[in-house]
Amino acid sequence: MPTQITCEDLPKIIKEYPGSYLIDVRTEKEWNDDGKPDGSQLGLTTYFLSYMIDQPDGRIVNPDFKKKIKEFEINKDKKVIVMCKSGARSAKAALILEQMGFDTYNILNGFVCSEDVKPSCWKTTGLPVIRSE
């Protein structure tokens, strides 16, 4: 099972494991509406790959998810931090990555936090954000 972390844990993990990766698995609409994490300012190689894709009748798991992950050529000796909007999809994506042989962390509460919880998340802890145009 992927290790669950908070955004407050992130600086310690980055310091402990330099060269880690960040994968944001939200949808393109979410990136456009809410912005994107700027992992490069934290020393993280950052990728954007939707775990779920929007279809006319709802979201489905991205059938190309594993294939695209392999194309990133991520070093399996490094940590992979996975994030979504609130932590649920990223937990599923992190589990898939773990099954593929990666050492993964899932960011609890994600990028913008769910409305009902209001805990700290990427945006509320002041971590760097690439604003949408």
N, C-alpha and C positions, 0 to 999 in steps of 0.2 A: 504494500500500500504506500502511495506517495506520502512524503512528510508534509504535514500541514503547517504553514507559517503565516504570520501576519506581516503587514507592511513594515511594522516596527522592527521585525526580525531581519529585514532585508539588508541594511547596512552591515550587520554582523556577518551574514552569509557571504556577501560580496567580498568583505575583507578576508574571511576565512578561505574562500574558494574563488580566487581571481580567475577571470576568463570564463565565468559562468554565462549561460545563455538565458534569455527571456523570450518566451513565446506567448503572444497575446492571441487567444483563440476566439475572440469575439467576431461579430459579423462586420462586414464593410459599412453597413448602415450605422452600427454602434461606433465604429472608428470615426466616421464622418460627424455624427451627432455629438459625441462626448470627447473626442480627441484621442490621442494615442500616448502611451507611456514613452518617454524619451530615455530608454535604457542606456543609450550611448553615454549620457552624462554621468551615469553610475558605473561605467566600465563594463556594461553588459552588451553582448552581441544580441540584437533584438530582431525577432521575426514576427510577422503578422500572418496568421493562417487560421481561417475559420474552421472550427470543429463542427459547427452546424451551419448549414446553408439554407437560406430562405427559398421556399418553393411557393407556388400559388396557393397550395392547400396546407401550408405550415412549414416548419423547419424539419430538415432531415440531417442525419450525420453525413458529413462531407465524405463521399466515397473515395476521394483522392487524398484524404488526410495522411495516411501512412506513406504513400508514394511521395507526397510533397515534403514530408519530414525527412525522408531519405535523401531528397535532392538538396536539402540544406547542408548536408555533410557535417553534421554536428559531431564534435569530438566526444565519444562516449566516456572519456576520462573526466569530463567536466560536468558540473551540475546544470540541470535544466529547470528553470523556474517557469511555471505555467500560470497564466492569469486569464480570467474572463471578466464579465461585468460584476458578478457577485460571488464567484467561487464554485458554483455547481458544475458548469460545463468544463471548467478547467480541471476539476477533480477527475472527471471522466477521461479527459484528454491526457492528463498526467498518468493515469493508470495505463492507458494504451502505450504511452511513451516508455513507461517502466517495463511493460511486457516486451517492448522492442529492445530493451537492454540499456536504457538511459536511467541515470540517477536523478529522480525528479522531486521537486517541491511544488506544492500547490499553494497559491496565495489565497488565504481565506478572505472573504468579503470583497475580493476583486478590485476592479478599477473604480467603480462608482458606488458601491454598497447598495444593498437592497433597501427599499423604502421603509420596510417594517423594522429593520434592525438598527440602522444608523451607527454602526461601529466605524472604526477607522478603516480606510481603504486607500488606494493609491492616491486619488485626488485630494482626499481630506487630510492626508499626512504631509502634503506638500511635496511629494516626489515629482520629478520633472515630467512635464506634459508637452507633447507636440499638439498645438491647437489645430482644430479643423479649420479649413479655409472658409 
